Amino acid sequence: MRDDEDDYTDIETPDFEEPPLDPVAARAASFTKLVALVDHIRNEEAKKETLLMLAAIRRSFKTLPTGDLTSMPGGKPM
């Protein structure tokens, strides 16, 4: 290995026994792995890029606005 290369072999990231079942789970898994690694990145440009990627993954999760929610029959009254 060259002196200017970082060695990340000692960093433990979460292992997933099976691939995520859907795109949301895949994004959540990617987010979790990046969060585990970001503090170990020494190259400032690479760290900035990683933080931008984390922000993009976080923004990719969508929540329905309250106006788009409907109640289900048989549920508790609000």
PDB file of N, CA, C and O in Angstrom:
ATOM      1  N   MET A   1       0.846  -1.173   0.000  1.00  0.00           N
ATOM      2  CA  MET A   1       0.000   0.000   0.000  1.00  0.00           C
ATOM      3  C   MET A   1       0.889   1.233   0.000  1.00  0.00           C
ATOM      4  O   MET A   1       1.917   1.269   0.675  1.00  0.00           O
ATOM      5  N   ARG A   2       0.484   2.241  -0.763  1.00  0.00           N
ATOM      6  CA  ARG A   2       1.229   3.490  -0.810  1.00  0.00           C
ATOM      7  C   ARG A   2       0.979   4.288   0.462  1.00  0.00           C
ATOM      8  O   ARG A   2      -0.029   4.101   1.143  1.00  0.00           O
ATOM      9  N   ASP A   3       1.925   5.193   0.773  1.00  0.00           N
ATOM     10  CA  ASP A   3       1.809   6.017   1.977  1.00  0.00           C
ATOM     11  C   ASP A   3       0.608   6.957   1.934  1.00  0.00           C
ATOM     12  O   ASP A   3       0.058   7.300   2.981  1.00  0.00           O
ATOM     13  N   ASP A   4       0.188   7.385   0.726  1.00  0.00           N
ATOM     14  CA  ASP A   4      -0.911   8.334   0.637  1.00  0.00           C
ATOM     15  C   ASP A   4      -2.285   7.672   0.620  1.00  0.00           C
ATOM     16  O   ASP A   4      -3.301   8.361   0.524  1.00  0.00           O
ATOM     17  N   GLU A   5      -2.327   6.353   0.712  1.00  0.00           N
ATOM     18  CA  GLU A   5      -3.602   5.644   0.762  1.00  0.00           C
ATOM     19  C   GLU A   5      -4.004   5.395   2.211  1.00  0.00           C
ATOM     20  O   GLU A   5      -3.167   5.060   3.048  1.00  0.00           O
ATOM     21  N   ASP A   6      -5.274   5.561   2.493  1.00  0.00           N
ATOM     22  CA  ASP A   6      -5.772   5.296   3.843  1.00  0.00           C
ATOM     23  C   ASP A   6      -6.096   3.814   3.976  1.00  0.00           C
ATOM     24  O   ASP A   6      -6.558   3.183   3.025  1.00  0.00           O
ATOM     25  N   ASP A   7      -5.854   3.267   5.156  1.00  0.00           N
ATOM     26  CA  ASP A   7      -6.154   1.861   5.421  1.00  0.00           C
ATOM     27  C   ASP A   7      -7.372   1.808   6.332  1.00  0.00           C
ATOM     28  O   ASP A   7      -7.309   2.213   7.493  1.00  0.00           O
ATOM     29  N   TYR A   8      -8.479   1.308   5.799  1.00  0.00           N
ATOM     30  CA  TYR A   8      -9.726   1.234   6.560  1.00  0.00           C
ATOM     31  C   TYR A   8     -10.054  -0.197   6.971  1.00  0.00           C
ATOM     32  O   TYR A   8     -11.194  -0.482   7.336  1.00  0.00           O
ATOM     33  N   THR A   9      -9.083  -1.097   6.919  1.00  0.00           N
ATOM     34  CA  THR A   9      -9.356  -2.509   7.187  1.00  0.00           C
ATOM     35  C   THR A   9      -9.741  -2.770   8.639  1.00  0.00           C
ATOM     36  O   THR A   9     -10.380  -3.781   8.930  1.00  0.00           O
ATOM     37  N   ASP A  10      -9.366  -1.881   9.553  1.00  0.00           N
ATOM     38  CA  ASP A  10      -9.682  -2.108  10.965  1.00  0.00           C
ATOM     39  C   ASP A  10     -11.044  -1.541  11.374  1.00  0.00           C
ATOM     40  O   ASP A  10     -11.443  -1.679  12.530  1.00  0.00           O
ATOM     41  N   ILE A  11     -11.754  -0.913  10.453  1.00  0.00           N
ATOM     42  CA  ILE A  11     -13.052  -0.312  10.761  1.00  0.00           C
ATOM     43  C   ILE A  11     -14.142  -1.362  10.601  1.00  0.00           C
ATOM     44  O   ILE A  11     -14.231  -2.034   9.574  1.00  0.00           O
ATOM     45  N   GLU A  12     -14.962  -1.492  11.626  1.00  0.00           N
ATOM     46  CA  GLU A  12     -16.056  -2.451  11.567  1.00  0.00           C
ATOM     47  C   GLU A  12     -17.317  -1.752  11.106  1.00  0.00           C
ATOM     48  O   GLU A  12     -17.696  -0.716  11.652  1.00  0.00           O
ATOM     49  N   THR A  13     -17.964  -2.313  10.104  1.00  0.00           N
ATOM     50  CA  THR A  13     -19.247  -1.793   9.635  1.00  0.00           C
ATOM     51  C   THR A  13     -20.290  -2.883   9.853  1.00  0.00           C
ATOM     52  O   THR A  13     -19.952  -4.065   9.909  1.00  0.00           O
ATOM     53  N   PRO A  14     -21.544  -2.495   9.974  1.00  0.00           N
ATOM     54  CA  PRO A  14     -22.584  -3.503  10.199  1.00  0.00           C
ATOM     55  C   PRO A  14     -22.640  -4.502   9.039  1.00  0.00           C
ATOM     56  O   PRO A  14     -22.565  -4.119   7.871  1.00  0.00           O
ATOM     57  N   ASP A  15     -22.770  -5.760   9.373  1.00  0.00           N
ATOM     58  CA  ASP A  15     -22.938  -6.795   8.358  1.00  0.00           C
ATOM     59  C   ASP A  15     -24.418  -7.087   8.204  1.00  0.00           C
ATOM     60  O   ASP A  15     -25.154  -7.173   9.187  1.00  0.00           O
ATOM     61  N   PHE A  16     -24.840  -7.237   6.975  1.00  0.00           N
ATOM     62  CA  PHE A  16     -26.210  -7.577   6.692  1.00  0.00           C
ATOM     63  C   PHE A  16     -26.198  -8.982   6.111  1.00  0.00           C
ATOM     64  O   PHE A  16     -25.532  -9.235   5.107  1.00  0.00           O
ATOM     65  N   GLU A  17     -26.927  -9.895   6.733  1.00  0.00           N
ATOM     66  CA  GLU A  17     -26.874 -11.288   6.332  1.00  0.00           C
ATOM     67  C   GLU A  17     -27.528 -11.537   4.982  1.00  0.00           C
ATOM     68  O   GLU A  17     -27.135 -12.463   4.272  1.00  0.00           O
ATOM     69  N   GLU A  18     -28.502 -10.741   4.618  1.00  0.00           N
ATOM     70  CA  GLU A  18     -29.125 -10.909   3.318  1.00  0.00           C
ATOM     71  C   GLU A  18     -29.314  -9.531   2.704  1.00  0.00           C
ATOM     72  O   GLU A  18     -29.388  -8.538   3.427  1.00  0.00           O
ATOM     73  N   PRO A  19     -29.393  -9.457   1.390  1.00  0.00           N
ATOM     74  CA  PRO A  19     -29.548  -8.138   0.761  1.00  0.00           C
ATOM     75  C   PRO A  19     -30.880  -7.505   1.144  1.00  0.00           C
ATOM     76  O   PRO A  19     -31.858  -8.209   1.397  1.00  0.00           O
ATOM     77  N   PRO A  20     -30.918  -6.166   1.185  1.00  0.00           N
ATOM     78  CA  PRO A  20     -32.177  -5.491   1.504  1.00  0.00           C
ATOM     79  C   PRO A  20     -33.276  -5.888   0.523  1.00  0.00           C
ATOM     80  O   PRO A  20     -33.009  -6.150  -0.650  1.00  0.00           O
ATOM     81  N   LEU A  21     -34.501  -5.928   1.010  1.00  0.00           N
ATOM     82  CA  LEU A  21     -35.631  -6.376   0.209  1.00  0.00           C
ATOM     83  C   LEU A  21     -36.188  -5.295  -0.710  1.00  0.00           C
ATOM     84  O   LEU A  21     -36.845  -5.614  -1.700  1.00  0.00           O
ATOM     85  N   ASP A  22     -35.944  -4.048  -0.409  1.00  0.00           N
ATOM     86  CA  ASP A  22     -36.514  -2.976  -1.220  1.00  0.00           C
ATOM     87  C   ASP A  22     -35.552  -1.790  -1.277  1.00  0.00           C
ATOM     88  O   ASP A  22     -34.570  -1.759  -0.535  1.00  0.00           O
ATOM     89  N   PRO A  23     -35.817  -0.824  -2.138  1.00  0.00           N
ATOM     90  CA  PRO A  23     -34.916   0.332  -2.279  1.00  0.00           C
ATOM     91  C   PRO A  23     -34.768   1.157  -1.000  1.00  0.00           C
ATOM     92  O   PRO A  23     -33.690   1.687  -0.732  1.00  0.00           O
ATOM     93  N   VAL A  24     -35.828   1.271  -0.214  1.00  0.00           N
ATOM     94  CA  VAL A  24     -35.735   2.044   1.036  1.00  0.00           C
ATOM     95  C   VAL A  24     -34.780   1.356   2.002  1.00  0.00           C
ATOM     96  O   VAL A  24     -33.950   2.014   2.629  1.00  0.00           O
ATOM     97  N   ALA A  25     -34.893   0.031   2.127  1.00  0.00           N
ATOM     98  CA  ALA A  25     -33.988  -0.714   3.004  1.00  0.00           C
ATOM     99  C   ALA A  25     -32.558  -0.616   2.502  1.00  0.00           C
ATOM    100  O   ALA A  25     -31.631  -0.536   3.308  1.00  0.00           O
ATOM    101  N   ALA A  26     -32.358  -0.619   1.204  1.00  0.00           N
ATOM    102  CA  ALA A  26     -31.011  -0.490   0.638  1.00  0.00           C
ATOM    103  C   ALA A  26     -30.422   0.874   0.975  1.00  0.00           C
ATOM    104  O   ALA A  26     -29.246   0.965   1.327  1.00  0.00           O
ATOM    105  N   ARG A  27     -31.220   1.936   0.873  1.00  0.00           N
ATOM    106  CA  ARG A  27     -30.725   3.273   1.235  1.00  0.00           C
ATOM    107  C   ARG A  27     -30.414   3.351   2.720  1.00  0.00           C
ATOM    108  O   ARG A  27     -29.415   3.952   3.112  1.00  0.00           O
ATOM    109  N   ALA A  28     -31.265   2.745   3.556  1.00  0.00           N
ATOM    110  CA  ALA A  28     -31.022   2.747   5.005  1.00  0.00           C
ATOM    111  C   ALA A  28     -29.726   2.004   5.330  1.00  0.00           C
ATOM    112  O   ALA A  28     -28.961   2.443   6.189  1.00  0.00           O
ATOM    113  N   ALA A  29     -29.477   0.892   4.657  1.00  0.00           N
ATOM    114  CA  ALA A  29     -28.241   0.132   4.879  1.00  0.00           C
ATOM    115  C   ALA A  29     -27.026   0.947   4.457  1.00  0.00           C
ATOM    116  O   ALA A  29     -26.014   0.960   5.159  1.00  0.00           O
ATOM    117  N   SER A  30     -27.115   1.626   3.316  1.00  0.00           N
ATOM    118  CA  SER A  30     -26.007   2.469   2.851  1.00  0.00           C
ATOM    119  C   SER A  30     -25.746   3.596   3.836  1.00  0.00           C
ATOM    120  O   SER A  30     -24.594   3.888   4.158  1.00  0.00           O
ATOM    121  N   PHE A  31     -26.809   4.229   4.315  1.00  0.00           N
ATOM    122  CA  PHE A  31     -26.680   5.322   5.281  1.00  0.00           C
ATOM    123  C   PHE A  31     -25.961   4.839   6.534  1.00  0.00           C
ATOM    124  O   PHE A  31     -25.055   5.507   7.032  1.00  0.00           O
ATOM    125  N   THR A  32     -26.370   3.669   7.046  1.00  0.00           N
ATOM    126  CA  THR A  32     -25.778   3.111   8.269  1.00  0.00           C
ATOM    127  C   THR A  32     -24.282   2.854   8.088  1.00  0.00           C
ATOM    128  O   THR A  32     -23.486   3.169   8.973  1.00  0.00           O
ATOM    129  N   LYS A  33     -23.903   2.293   6.961  1.00  0.00           N
ATOM    130  CA  LYS A  33     -22.487   2.023   6.717  1.00  0.00           C
ATOM    131  C   LYS A  33     -21.682   3.307   6.599  1.00  0.00           C
ATOM    132  O   LYS A  33     -20.577   3.392   7.134  1.00  0.00           O
ATOM    133  N   LEU A  34     -22.219   4.313   5.904  1.00  0.00           N
ATOM    134  CA  LEU A  34     -21.499   5.577   5.779  1.00  0.00           C
ATOM    135  C   LEU A  34     -21.339   6.264   7.131  1.00  0.00           C
ATOM    136  O   LEU A  34     -20.278   6.818   7.418  1.00  0.00           O
ATOM    137  N   VAL A  35     -22.365   6.237   7.957  1.00  0.00           N
ATOM    138  CA  VAL A  35     -22.278   6.848   9.287  1.00  0.00           C
ATOM    139  C   VAL A  35     -21.162   6.188  10.100  1.00  0.00           C
ATOM    140  O   VAL A  35     -20.424   6.866  10.815  1.00  0.00           O
ATOM    141  N   ALA A  36     -21.044   4.865   9.986  1.00  0.00           N
ATOM    142  CA  ALA A  36     -20.005   4.144  10.727  1.00  0.00           C
ATOM    143  C   ALA A  36     -18.603   4.514  10.242  1.00  0.00           C
ATOM    144  O   ALA A  36     -17.652   4.471  11.023  1.00  0.00           O
ATOM    145  N   LEU A  37     -18.465   4.871   8.984  1.00  0.00           N
ATOM    146  CA  LEU A  37     -17.145   5.151   8.415  1.00  0.00           C
ATOM    147  C   LEU A  37     -16.714   6.607   8.464  1.00  0.00           C
ATOM    148  O   LEU A  37     -15.514   6.884   8.480  1.00  0.00           O
ATOM    149  N   VAL A  38     -17.639   7.533   8.488  1.00  0.00           N
ATOM    150  CA  VAL A  38     -17.310   8.942   8.269  1.00  0.00           C
ATOM    151  C   VAL A  38     -16.265   9.482   9.255  1.00  0.00           C
ATOM    152  O   VAL A  38     -15.411  10.268   8.846  1.00  0.00           O
ATOM    153  N   ASP A  39     -16.300   9.105  10.496  1.00  0.00           N
ATOM    154  CA  ASP A  39     -15.328   9.613  11.472  1.00  0.00           C
ATOM    155  C   ASP A  39     -13.917   9.091  11.234  1.00  0.00           C
ATOM    156  O   ASP A  39     -12.956   9.645  11.767  1.00  0.00           O
ATOM    157  N   HIS A  40     -13.783   8.039  10.443  1.00  0.00           N
ATOM    158  CA  HIS A  40     -12.473   7.443  10.197  1.00  0.00           C
ATOM    159  C   HIS A  40     -11.827   7.955   8.912  1.00  0.00           C
ATOM    160  O   HIS A  40     -10.694   7.583   8.607  1.00  0.00           O
ATOM    161  N   ILE A  41     -12.511   8.784   8.169  1.00  0.00           N
ATOM    162  CA  ILE A  41     -11.971   9.307   6.918  1.00  0.00           C
ATOM    163  C   ILE A  41     -11.074  10.494   7.236  1.00  0.00           C
ATOM    164  O   ILE A  41     -11.524  11.480   7.819  1.00  0.00           O
ATOM    165  N   ARG A  42      -9.814  10.398   6.857  1.00  0.00           N
ATOM    166  CA  ARG A  42      -8.835  11.447   7.172  1.00  0.00           C
ATOM    167  C   ARG A  42      -8.733  12.490   6.070  1.00  0.00           C
ATOM    168  O   ARG A  42      -8.414  13.647   6.344  1.00  0.00           O
ATOM    169  N   ASN A  43      -8.997  12.104   4.836  1.00  0.00           N
ATOM    170  CA  ASN A  43      -8.920  13.031   3.713  1.00  0.00           C
ATOM    171  C   ASN A  43     -10.129  13.962   3.773  1.00  0.00           C
ATOM    172  O   ASN A  43     -11.271  13.508   3.700  1.00  0.00           O
ATOM    173  N   GLU A  44      -9.875  15.259   3.907  1.00  0.00           N
ATOM    174  CA  GLU A  44     -10.965  16.218   4.096  1.00  0.00           C
ATOM    175  C   GLU A  44     -11.912  16.286   2.899  1.00  0.00           C
ATOM    176  O   GLU A  44     -13.121  16.430   3.083  1.00  0.00           O
ATOM    177  N   GLU A  45     -11.387  16.186   1.678  1.00  0.00           N
ATOM    178  CA  GLU A  45     -12.254  16.205   0.498  1.00  0.00           C
ATOM    179  C   GLU A  45     -13.163  14.978   0.473  1.00  0.00           C
ATOM    180  O   GLU A  45     -14.351  15.082   0.169  1.00  0.00           O
ATOM    181  N   ALA A  46     -12.599  13.827   0.793  1.00  0.00           N
ATOM    182  CA  ALA A  46     -13.390  12.596   0.825  1.00  0.00           C
ATOM    183  C   ALA A  46     -14.445  12.669   1.934  1.00  0.00           C
ATOM    184  O   ALA A  46     -15.568  12.197   1.760  1.00  0.00           O
ATOM    185  N   LYS A  47     -14.075  13.266   3.079  1.00  0.00           N
ATOM    186  CA  LYS A  47     -15.032  13.397   4.188  1.00  0.00           C
ATOM    187  C   LYS A  47     -16.189  14.320   3.797  1.00  0.00           C
ATOM    188  O   LYS A  47     -17.346  14.031   4.099  1.00  0.00           O
ATOM    189  N   LYS A  48     -15.872  15.432   3.123  1.00  0.00           N
ATOM    190  CA  LYS A  48     -16.935  16.340   2.676  1.00  0.00           C
ATOM    191  C   LYS A  48     -17.876  15.634   1.703  1.00  0.00           C
ATOM    192  O   LYS A  48     -19.096  15.775   1.792  1.00  0.00           O
ATOM    193  N   GLU A  49     -17.299  14.877   0.775  1.00  0.00           N
ATOM    194  CA  GLU A  49     -18.115  14.148  -0.196  1.00  0.00           C
ATOM    195  C   GLU A  49     -19.002  13.122   0.511  1.00  0.00           C
ATOM    196  O   GLU A  49     -20.165  12.949   0.146  1.00  0.00           O
ATOM    197  N   THR A  50     -18.456  12.447   1.517  1.00  0.00           N
ATOM    198  CA  THR A  50     -19.224  11.463   2.275  1.00  0.00           C
ATOM    199  C   THR A  50     -20.381  12.139   3.007  1.00  0.00           C
ATOM    200  O   THR A  50     -21.492  11.609   3.031  1.00  0.00           O
ATOM    201  N   LEU A  51     -20.132  13.297   3.599  1.00  0.00           N
ATOM    202  CA  LEU A  51     -21.197  14.021   4.302  1.00  0.00           C
ATOM    203  C   LEU A  51     -22.279  14.483   3.332  1.00  0.00           C
ATOM    204  O   LEU A  51     -23.462  14.478   3.674  1.00  0.00           O
ATOM    205  N   LEU A  52     -21.879  14.886   2.114  1.00  0.00           N
ATOM    206  CA  LEU A  52     -22.871  15.247   1.099  1.00  0.00           C
ATOM    207  C   LEU A  52     -23.705  14.032   0.709  1.00  0.00           C
ATOM    208  O   LEU A  52     -24.919  14.137   0.532  1.00  0.00           O
ATOM    209  N   MET A  53     -23.051  12.876   0.577  1.00  0.00           N
ATOM    210  CA  MET A  53     -23.774  11.646   0.244  1.00  0.00           C
ATOM    211  C   MET A  53     -24.749  11.281   1.354  1.00  0.00           C
ATOM    212  O   MET A  53     -25.881  10.880   1.080  1.00  0.00           O
ATOM    213  N   LEU A  54     -24.318  11.416   2.609  1.00  0.00           N
ATOM    214  CA  LEU A  54     -25.211  11.120   3.733  1.00  0.00           C
ATOM    215  C   LEU A  54     -26.439  12.027   3.702  1.00  0.00           C
ATOM    216  O   LEU A  54     -27.562  11.567   3.912  1.00  0.00           O
ATOM    217  N   ALA A  55     -26.224  13.300   3.442  1.00  0.00           N
ATOM    218  CA  ALA A  55     -27.345  14.239   3.388  1.00  0.00           C
ATOM    219  C   ALA A  55     -28.295  13.874   2.244  1.00  0.00           C
ATOM    220  O   ALA A  55     -29.514  13.940   2.402  1.00  0.00           O
ATOM    221  N   ALA A  56     -27.737  13.491   1.100  1.00  0.00           N
ATOM    222  CA  ALA A  56     -28.583  13.116  -0.037  1.00  0.00           C
ATOM    223  C   ALA A  56     -29.391  11.855   0.260  1.00  0.00           C
ATOM    224  O   ALA A  56     -30.569  11.770  -0.089  1.00  0.00           O
ATOM    225  N   ILE A  57     -28.761  10.885   0.900  1.00  0.00           N
ATOM    226  CA  ILE A  57     -29.493   9.664   1.255  1.00  0.00           C
ATOM    227  C   ILE A  57     -30.603   9.988   2.245  1.00  0.00           C
ATOM    228  O   ILE A  57     -31.722   9.491   2.116  1.00  0.00           O
ATOM    229  N   ARG A  58     -30.294  10.821   3.232  1.00  0.00           N
ATOM    230  CA  ARG A  58     -31.304  11.187   4.242  1.00  0.00           C
ATOM    231  C   ARG A  58     -32.480  11.895   3.593  1.00  0.00           C
ATOM    232  O   ARG A  58     -33.631  11.632   3.943  1.00  0.00           O
ATOM    233  N   ARG A  59     -32.203  12.801   2.643  1.00  0.00           N
ATOM    234  CA  ARG A  59     -33.291  13.533   1.977  1.00  0.00           C
ATOM    235  C   ARG A  59     -34.097  12.633   1.037  1.00  0.00           C
ATOM    236  O   ARG A  59     -35.210  12.990   0.653  1.00  0.00           O
ATOM    237  N   SER A  60     -33.554  11.483   0.666  1.00  0.00           N
ATOM    238  CA  SER A  60     -34.271  10.602  -0.261  1.00  0.00           C
ATOM    239  C   SER A  60     -35.425   9.863   0.416  1.00  0.00           C
ATOM    240  O   SER A  60     -36.272   9.288  -0.267  1.00  0.00           O
ATOM    241  N   PHE A  61     -35.468   9.871   1.730  1.00  0.00           N
ATOM    242  CA  PHE A  61     -36.576   9.252   2.449  1.00  0.00           C
ATOM    243  C   PHE A  61     -37.735  10.238   2.472  1.00  0.00           C
ATOM    244  O   PHE A  61     -37.583  11.369   2.933  1.00  0.00           O
ATOM    245  N   LYS A  62     -38.876   9.820   1.982  1.00  0.00           N
ATOM    246  CA  LYS A  62     -40.040  10.696   1.888  1.00  0.00           C
ATOM    247  C   LYS A  62     -41.078  10.326   2.938  1.00  0.00           C
ATOM    248  O   LYS A  62     -41.301   9.151   3.229  1.00  0.00           O
ATOM    249  N   THR A  63     -41.699  11.345   3.493  1.00  0.00           N
ATOM    250  CA  THR A  63     -42.798  11.161   4.435  1.00  0.00           C
ATOM    251  C   THR A  63     -44.028  11.829   3.833  1.00  0.00           C
ATOM    252  O   THR A  63     -43.952  12.947   3.325  1.00  0.00           O
ATOM    253  N   LEU A  64     -45.136  11.151   3.893  1.00  0.00           N
ATOM    254  CA  LEU A  64     -46.365  11.735   3.358  1.00  0.00           C
ATOM    255  C   LEU A  64     -46.780  12.944   4.188  1.00  0.00           C
ATOM    256  O   LEU A  64     -46.708  12.911   5.417  1.00  0.00           O
ATOM    257  N   PRO A  65     -47.213  14.008   3.521  1.00  0.00           N
ATOM    258  CA  PRO A  65     -47.767  15.138   4.280  1.00  0.00           C
ATOM    259  C   PRO A  65     -49.020  14.685   5.027  1.00  0.00           C
ATOM    260  O   PRO A  65     -49.706  13.762   4.588  1.00  0.00           O
ATOM    261  N   THR A  66     -49.312  15.318   6.127  1.00  0.00           N
ATOM    262  CA  THR A  66     -50.465  14.949   6.940  1.00  0.00           C
ATOM    263  C   THR A  66     -51.751  14.940   6.113  1.00  0.00           C
ATOM    264  O   THR A  66     -52.621  14.102   6.350  1.00  0.00           O
ATOM    265  N   GLY A  67     -51.888  15.839   5.161  1.00  0.00           N
ATOM    266  CA  GLY A  67     -53.100  15.911   4.334  1.00  0.00           C
ATOM    267  C   GLY A  67     -53.300  14.679   3.466  1.00  0.00           C
ATOM    268  O   GLY A  67     -54.421  14.427   3.024  1.00  0.00           O
ATOM    269  N   ASP A  68     -52.247  13.899   3.207  1.00  0.00           N
ATOM    270  CA  ASP A  68     -52.367  12.714   2.372  1.00  0.00           C
ATOM    271  C   ASP A  68     -52.645  11.442   3.175  1.00  0.00           C
ATOM    272  O   ASP A  68     -52.776  10.364   2.596  1.00  0.00           O
ATOM    273  N   LEU A  69     -52.734  11.557   4.480  1.00  0.00           N
ATOM    274  CA  LEU A  69     -52.998  10.394   5.320  1.00  0.00           C
ATOM    275  C   LEU A  69     -54.506  10.173   5.439  1.00  0.00           C
ATOM    276  O   LEU A  69     -55.275  11.132   5.483  1.00  0.00           O
ATOM    277  N   THR A  70     -54.913   8.944   5.490  1.00  0.00           N
ATOM    278  CA  THR A  70     -56.325   8.626   5.690  1.00  0.00           C
ATOM    279  C   THR A  70     -56.440   7.646   6.854  1.00  0.00           C
ATOM    280  O   THR A  70     -55.513   6.891   7.149  1.00  0.00           O
ATOM    281  N   SER A  71     -57.612   7.677   7.512  1.00  0.00           N
ATOM    282  CA  SER A  71     -57.815   6.745   8.626  1.00  0.00           C
ATOM    283  C   SER A  71     -58.349   5.423   8.076  1.00  0.00           C
ATOM    284  O   SER A  71     -59.017   5.367   7.044  1.00  0.00           O
ATOM    285  N   MET A  72     -58.025   4.376   8.810  1.00  0.00           N
ATOM    286  CA  MET A  72     -58.448   3.028   8.442  1.00  0.00           C
ATOM    287  C   MET A  72     -59.706   2.681   9.230  1.00  0.00           C
ATOM    288  O   MET A  72     -59.825   3.058  10.396  1.00  0.00           O
ATOM    289  N   PRO A  73     -60.641   1.972   8.618  1.00  0.00           N
ATOM    290  CA  PRO A  73     -61.842   1.547   9.353  1.00  0.00           C
ATOM    291  C   PRO A  73     -61.460   0.655  10.533  1.00  0.00           C
ATOM    292  O   PRO A  73     -60.571  -0.190  10.426  1.00  0.00           O
ATOM    293  N   GLY A  74     -62.141   0.856  11.652  1.00  0.00           N
ATOM    294  CA  GLY A  74     -61.895   0.034  12.822  1.00  0.00           C
ATOM    295  C   GLY A  74     -60.812   0.566  13.728  1.00  0.00           C
ATOM    296  O   GLY A  74     -60.529  -0.026  14.769  1.00  0.00           O
ATOM    297  N   GLY A  75     -60.202   1.670  13.352  1.00  0.00           N
ATOM    298  CA  GLY A  75     -59.138   2.241  14.183  1.00  0.00           C
ATOM    299  C   GLY A  75     -59.715   3.089  15.312  1.00  0.00           C
ATOM    300  O   GLY A  75     -60.927   3.283  15.402  1.00  0.00           O
ATOM    301  N   LYS A  76     -58.845   3.580  16.156  1.00  0.00           N
ATOM    302  CA  LYS A  76     -59.280   4.440  17.257  1.00  0.00           C
ATOM    303  C   LYS A  76     -59.620   5.819  16.717  1.00  0.00           C
ATOM    304  O   LYS A  76     -58.947   6.310  15.811  1.00  0.00           O
ATOM    305  N   PRO A  77     -60.655   6.451  17.261  1.00  0.00           N
ATOM    306  CA  PRO A  77     -60.990   7.826  16.820  1.00  0.00           C
ATOM    307  C   PRO A  77     -59.904   8.790  17.274  1.00  0.00           C
ATOM    308  O   PRO A  77     -59.266   8.590  18.308  1.00  0.00           O
ATOM    309  N   MET A  78     -59.710   9.823  16.495  1.00  0.00           N
ATOM    310  CA  MET A  78     -58.686  10.831  16.830  1.00  0.00           C
ATOM    311  C   MET A  78     -59.239  11.873  17.747  1.00  0.00           C
ATOM    312  O   MET A  78     -58.524  12.797  18.134  1.00  0.00           O
TER     313      MET A  78
END
